[in-house]
Amino acid sequence: MVYLTENYNNIQKRILATCQRCDRKPEEITLLGVTKTIDEKIVNASIGLGIANIGENKPQEIKRKYDLIDKDVKWHMIGHLQSNKVKMILDKVSLIHSLDRLSLLNEIEKRAKMTEQTVEALIQVNIGDEFQKSGIASDALETLIEAVSKCRYIRVKGLMCIAPYFDNPEDVRPFFKKMKNIFDTVRKIEYNNVKMQILSMGMSHDFEIAIEEGATLIRVGTGLYGARNY
Ligand SMILES: *Cc1c(COP(=O)(O)O)cnc(C)c1O
């Protein structure tokens, strides 16, 4: 799988170059491999190359692939999460990126209580106010965070966004800037169960801009694994 090694090296090189350009440390950036539709053998090969975190957007896929994938990897739930699917993934994922509403928070809290586990999550913000995208509106974020602070089993570690798509990735910069601003604002306030450490933003075509604007975790699918066959 020569192409995989080449893609992996290419992404790593670009992360490094971007960090140098904006005076950040490459260790601050987590590269999440987005493995949706990708065959288990290829996912395992990427773990062999150094991918330590993988993300899927469907609970059913996490469940199906879980035992086929190398155990030395952390799983991330990055897609819209229906409340009735929470129980399917709670014992498998290290981080849920898509906490975006009170009903989901309540379901996670309820399920986590049953199994006595703490659950780490990011709050997904609909930073472009796009009606077709999940994520909480930025002006409703505080209410959700206050609800989190009253929970027992959930720990919010940061924020995530899926930015609007532009042909020219430079156009997305204002949205990443806005996310970083919200992130920094929340970070300065002390809430129980909330610690702003992870800013999950940037995908294959805009991760360099995201790093420049403060991302600590980038989610890369096609850039690593090639085009997806649905
Ligand atoms: C598919 C997906 C990605 C990766 O997208 P690419 O453009 O293939 O890098 C990142 N984040 C989420 C939430 C996704 O669903």
Ligand as a Chemical Component Dictionary entry (heavy atoms), coordinates in Angstrom:
data_LIG
# 
_chem_comp.id                   LIG 
_chem_comp.type                 NON-POLYMER 
_chem_comp.pdbx_formal_charge   0 
_chem_comp.three_letter_code    LIG 
# 
loop_
_chem_comp_atom.comp_id 
_chem_comp_atom.atom_id 
_chem_comp_atom.alt_atom_id 
_chem_comp_atom.type_symbol 
_chem_comp_atom.charge 
_chem_comp_atom.model_Cartn_x 
_chem_comp_atom.model_Cartn_y 
_chem_comp_atom.model_Cartn_z 
_chem_comp_atom.pdbx_ordinal 
LIG C1 C1 C 0 -15.775 12.531 6.564  1  
LIG C2 C2 C 0 -15.460 13.442 7.684  2  
LIG C3 C3 C 0 -14.184 14.036 7.815  3  
LIG C4 C4 C 0 -13.058 13.829 6.818  4  
LIG O1 O1 O 0 -13.311 14.427 5.617  5  
LIG P1 P1 P 0 -12.196 14.458 4.453  6  
LIG O2 O2 O 0 -12.601 15.595 3.613  7  
LIG O3 O3 O 0 -12.289 13.147 3.765  8  
LIG O4 O4 O 0 -10.898 14.652 5.114  9  
LIG C5 C5 C 0 -13.960 14.849 8.907  10 
LIG N1 N1 N 0 -14.914 15.090 9.824  11 
LIG C6 C6 C 0 -16.143 14.534 9.752  12 
LIG C7 C7 C 0 -17.130 14.823 10.804 13 
LIG C8 C8 C 0 -16.453 13.691 8.680  14 
LIG O5 O5 O 0 -17.680 13.146 8.601  15 
# 
loop_
_chem_comp_bond.comp_id 
_chem_comp_bond.atom_id_1 
_chem_comp_bond.atom_id_2 
_chem_comp_bond.value_order 
_chem_comp_bond.pdbx_ordinal 
LIG C1 C2 SING 1  
LIG C2 C3 SING 2  
LIG C2 C8 DOUB 3  
LIG C3 C4 SING 4  
LIG C3 C5 DOUB 5  
LIG C4 O1 SING 6  
LIG O1 P1 SING 7  
LIG P1 O2 DOUB 8  
LIG P1 O3 SING 9  
LIG P1 O4 SING 10 
LIG C5 N1 SING 11 
LIG N1 C6 DOUB 12 
LIG C6 C7 SING 13 
LIG C6 C8 SING 14 
LIG C8 O5 SING 15 
# 
